[in-house]
Amino acid sequence: MEPRAPGATSEVGRLRTVVLHRPGAELRRLTPRNTDQLLFDGVPWVARAQEEHDAFAAALADRGVEVLHLDRLLADVLDGPEAREELIAAAVDDPRLGATLRRAAVAHLSGLAPADLAATLIAGLAHDELRGGSGLAYRLMDRGDFVVPPLPNLLFTRDSSVWVGDQVAVASLAMPARHRESTITRAVVTHHPRFTGVEQLYDASLEHLEGGDVLLLAPGVLAVGVGERTTPGGAERLARRVFARGLAHTVLVVPIAQQRATMHLDTIATMVDVDAMVMYPAVAGSLVAWTVTADTPPDDDDTTDLVVRGPAPFLAAAAAAMGIDRLRVIDTGLDPVTAEREQWDDGNNTLALAPRLAVAYERNTVTNAALEAAGIEVVRIAGSELGSGRGGPRCMSCPVVRDPLP
Ligand SMILES: NC(=O)NCCC[C@H](N)C(=O)O
């Protein structure tokens, strides 16, 4: 059967196709010395993280979701000269290297077969793995230093690209440790036959915008978190572009605390039904939104002012934009300490497979019980090791095809 044309207009339409990344050798690079810089909160047990991820992928496949693996898509495109050239250039685009080491790194990477090159671009290249290294920068490096740093956060496929309607926004990731991820998603959506003809809505050279901050609340209505990662400038640019291309009529811009626990909007709230969210109780009453619309559709990047109203309470502003009476918040009934613990462990970061059917980490027992009491079927997955990167089922998945809502 022909694959369905890619696209998504909501968070909860039946999920048909998703991109995941099974974590691999890149996680073995993590040590207590580099976890902060590489945005992990601990050193994961890699084999167990892979088992957990395999079970996540199996849970999706068992429910009829086609799982695409990012490393395989990457290896496919690295069979062609354009993606090879672009991604090798991106891997050595680092002022630490200097010309001599850069040349040696290019020669090494250029000699690799597609699957090996894909693996190396993801796992990185350590000093002692480089054949034929030379030059001052090389000689002054330590054995374990990275010529090409690893990408352990590629696991969180949600952040480096996001589909809005039938177009894909390649993200502009804020943290240096994640910049190169966008070059990989860009190469895949540009060169893979699966995505031929797809228009790109955003790119990594623009203001910071991360997929974890973008929620498709309803067809035509986006919520965009602005905080540690996505900037107001990024939200404005995205709004202009989705209006210009007829992909949305309203963008709700939602300020969130600029701290690690709430790095993206999807760490505090995700949709579990067409009119319901699970939300961190500590923010449910105080979250606000700026409602952005356009009187006349702008051009992609013109400078005409958008219409900005607010701030207003998020739930009311969202319901008004979505054209519903009320956006329900599933009351997790949590005491503040349990709520804080389960938010940190991504209890609010669920992946909807369909209305009222969501994947969640099993460890968040109180949040999951509340979801079930509210009529949401919860598919529980283990995440004790996966969670050390601070991301849950939504962060670890990029929906590529969802059914439109009826
Ligand atoms: N959407 C998400 O919240 N993604 C989780 C990203 C975790 C990753 N370690 C990061 O800090 O960017």
The ligand as a Tripos MOL2 file, in Angstrom:
@<TRIPOS>MOLECULE
LIG
   12    11     1     0     0
SMALL
NO_CHARGES

@<TRIPOS>ATOM
      1 N1          9.8460   18.3100   24.1070 N.am      1 LIG1
      2 C1         10.6690   18.0720   25.1180 C.2       1 LIG1
      3 O1         10.4290   18.4830   26.2310 O.2       1 LIG1
      4 N2         11.8210   17.4390   24.8490 N.am      1 LIG1
      5 C2         12.7420   17.0040   25.8160 C.3       1 LIG1
      6 C3         14.1260   17.4320   25.4920 C.3       1 LIG1
      7 C4         15.1380   16.9970   26.5200 C.3       1 LIG1
      8 C5         16.5660   17.3460   26.1640 C.3       1 LIG1
      9 N3         17.4660   16.7300   27.0830 N.3       1 LIG1
     10 C6         16.7760   18.8350   26.1610 C.2       1 LIG1
     11 O2         17.1620   19.3810   27.1910 O.co2     1 LIG1
     12 O3         16.5770   19.4960   25.1380 O.co2     1 LIG1
@<TRIPOS>BOND
     1     1     2 1
     2     2     3 2
     3     2     4 1
     4     4     5 1
     5     5     6 1
     6     6     7 1
     7     7     8 1
     8     8     9 1
     9     8    10 1
    10    10    11 2
    11    10    12 1
@<TRIPOS>SUBSTRUCTURE
     1 LIG1         1 GROUP 0 **** ****
